[in-house]
Structures are given as structure tokens and as C-alpha cells.
Amino acid sequence: MAHRRCKAGREAQHGFALIELLVVLAILGMLAAVAAPQALRYLGSARHNAAKLQLQGLSSALDLFQLDVGRYPSREEGLAALVQRPTGQARWNGPYVRKTEQLQDPWQRPWHYRLPGEHGSYDLFSLGADDRPGGLGENRDVTSW
């Protein structure tokens, strides 16, 4: 009989009590509440930084197009002229970007291209996550000027 009691006592200690599980879940919930906003901030700044790098690459591609063709793509041709030869352009030596997906900003919207530019020969910009002028954080504009 003593043998059974001792064995039953050991078996009861093998699992977790419901209260212990609830305490662990509460701690994990608090950690997630603290860490999630910080992780979202890092994600937002990462997209903005990626947009800056992408803008520099597109600017270089536009400059190469201008060196080959003698002009920047017209407003009608747009940035698509960096991927596919515009009609009647014998001196086009592209493609200047590999994929049409590179013509979209990190928020999956086309880059804004303006020729003639208000700030330079051309203006190339993204309006950020909110697709509105101005903004803070991930909503900041990314511009070529």
C-alpha cells in the first residue's frame, strides 16, 4: 500500500498544473505586447531603407538610359522604357533593370516619375506606405532630390 501511494505521488508531479500554464501564457503575452511594436518599427524602417536603395538603382538606370539614347524616357514611355525598348529607339542598350517588379516601390506601388522634373532633370519618388505626400516613419516620402 505504501508503494502505491509513493508511485501515485510521483505521477502527479509529472505534468504542469493549469495555474502554471496560465502564468507562462501571461508572461509570454506581456513579452509579445512589449516586443511587437518595436518589431513593427524595425520593419517600417527596413522598407524605407530598401526604398532609398531601390531609388538609387533606378536613378542609375535612368542615367544609363540617358547616356545611350541621349534623353531620359518621356512621360508617356515612363519607367517601362528601362525594361522594354521604346518604339523607334535604335540606340537603346537595355534592359536597364532586370524585372518589371523593380519598377514598384517596397509597398508594391509604381514609382512616381516626372519629366521634366521640378527638382532636377527628372523627379523620381515614392510617397511611402500611406501613398500621400509628407508623413513620418514608414509614411515618409522617398525622393531623388
C-alpha positions as CSV (number, residue, x, y, z in Angstrom):
1,M,0.0,0.0,0.0
2,A,2.8,2.4,0.8
3,H,4.3,1.6,-2.6
4,R,1.2,2.7,-4.4
5,R,1.0,6.0,-2.5
6,C,4.6,6.8,-3.4
7,K,4.1,5.9,-7.1
8,A,0.8,8.0,-7.2
9,G,2.6,11.0,-5.7
10,R,5.4,10.9,-8.4
11,E,2.9,10.5,-11.3
12,A,1.0,13.6,-10.1
13,Q,4.2,15.7,-10.4
14,H,5.0,14.7,-14.0
15,G,2.6,17.3,-15.6
16,F,2.0,21.0,-15.3
17,A,-0.8,22.5,-13.3
18,L,-3.3,24.7,-15.1
19,I,-2.3,27.7,-13.0
20,E,1.4,27.2,-14.0
21,L,0.4,27.1,-17.7
22,L,-1.7,30.3,-17.3
23,V,1.2,32.1,-15.6
24,V,3.5,31.1,-18.5
25,L,0.9,32.3,-21.1
26,A,0.5,35.6,-19.3
27,I,4.3,36.2,-19.3
28,L,4.5,35.3,-23.0
29,G,1.6,37.7,-23.7
30,M,3.3,40.5,-21.8
31,L,6.6,39.9,-23.7
32,A,4.7,39.9,-27.1
33,A,2.9,43.2,-26.1
34,V,6.3,44.9,-25.5
35,A,8.2,43.4,-28.4
36,A,5.6,43.6,-31.2
37,P,5.6,47.4,-31.6
38,Q,9.4,47.5,-31.7
39,A,9.5,44.8,-34.4
40,L,6.9,46.7,-36.4
41,R,9.0,49.9,-36.2
42,Y,12.1,48.0,-37.5
43,L,10.0,46.5,-40.3
44,G,8.8,50.1,-41.3
45,S,12.3,51.5,-41.3
46,A,13.6,48.5,-43.3
47,R,11.1,49.2,-46.1
48,H,12.0,52.8,-46.1
49,N,15.7,52.0,-46.3
50,A,15.0,49.5,-49.1
51,A,13.1,52.2,-51.0
52,K,16.2,54.5,-50.7
53,L,18.4,51.8,-52.2
54,Q,15.9,51.0,-54.9
55,L,15.6,54.7,-55.8
56,Q,19.4,54.9,-56.2
57,G,19.4,51.9,-58.5
58,L,16.5,53.3,-60.7
59,S,18.3,56.7,-60.8
60,S,21.4,55.0,-62.1
61,A,19.4,53.1,-64.7
62,L,17.8,56.3,-65.9
63,D,21.2,57.9,-66.2
64,L,22.4,54.9,-68.3
65,F,19.3,55.2,-70.5
66,Q,20.1,58.9,-71.0
67,L,23.7,58.1,-71.9
68,D,22.7,55.5,-74.5
69,V,19.6,57.2,-76.0
70,G,20.5,60.9,-75.5
71,R,17.5,61.7,-73.4
72,Y,15.5,60.4,-70.4
73,P,12.4,58.4,-71.0
74,S,9.4,60.5,-71.9
75,R,6.5,60.9,-69.6
76,E,4.5,58.6,-72.0
77,E,7.2,55.9,-72.0
78,G,7.7,56.1,-68.3
79,L,9.9,53.8,-66.4
80,A,8.8,50.9,-68.6
81,A,11.4,52.1,-71.1
82,L,14.0,50.8,-68.7
83,V,12.8,47.2,-69.2
84,Q,11.5,47.2,-72.8
85,R,12.8,49.1,-75.8
86,P,10.7,52.1,-76.7
87,T,9.4,52.2,-80.3
88,G,12.0,53.6,-82.7
89,Q,14.9,53.7,-80.3
90,A,17.9,52.1,-82.2
91,R,20.5,53.2,-79.6
92,W,18.6,51.6,-76.6
93,N,21.0,49.2,-75.0
94,G,18.9,47.8,-72.3
95,P,17.2,46.4,-70.4
96,Y,18.5,48.7,-67.7
97,V,16.6,46.9,-64.9
98,R,16.1,43.2,-64.9
99,K,12.4,42.8,-63.9
100,T,9.3,45.0,-64.1
101,E,8.8,44.3,-60.3
102,Q,11.8,46.7,-59.8
103,L,9.6,49.5,-61.1
104,Q,7.5,49.2,-57.9
105,D,8.4,50.6,-54.5
106,P,8.6,48.3,-51.5
107,W,4.8,49.0,-50.9
108,Q,4.0,47.4,-54.2
109,R,3.0,50.7,-56.0
110,P,4.7,52.1,-59.1
111,W,7.4,54.7,-58.5
112,H,6.3,58.2,-59.5
113,Y,8.3,59.5,-62.4
114,R,8.0,63.1,-63.6
115,L,9.7,64.6,-66.7
116,P,10.7,67.4,-66.8
117,G,11.3,67.4,-63.1
118,E,10.5,70.2,-60.7
119,H,13.7,69.4,-58.7
120,G,16.1,68.2,-61.4
121,S,16.2,66.8,-64.9
122,Y,13.5,64.3,-63.7
123,D,11.8,63.6,-60.4
124,L,11.6,60.0,-59.1
125,F,9.8,59.4,-55.9
126,S,7.6,57.2,-53.7
127,L,5.0,58.6,-51.3
128,G,5.7,55.9,-48.7
129,A,3.4,53.5,-47.0
130,D,0.4,55.8,-46.9
131,D,0.8,56.9,-50.6
132,R,0.3,60.6,-49.5
133,P,2.7,63.5,-49.6
134,G,4.7,64.0,-46.4
135,G,4.4,61.8,-43.4
136,L,6.5,60.3,-40.7
137,G,8.2,57.0,-40.2
138,E,7.1,54.5,-42.8
139,N,4.9,57.1,-44.4
140,R,7.8,59.4,-45.2
141,D,8.4,60.2,-48.9
142,V,11.5,58.8,-50.7
143,T,12.7,61.3,-53.3
144,S,15.5,61.6,-55.8
145,W,16.2,65.3,-54.9
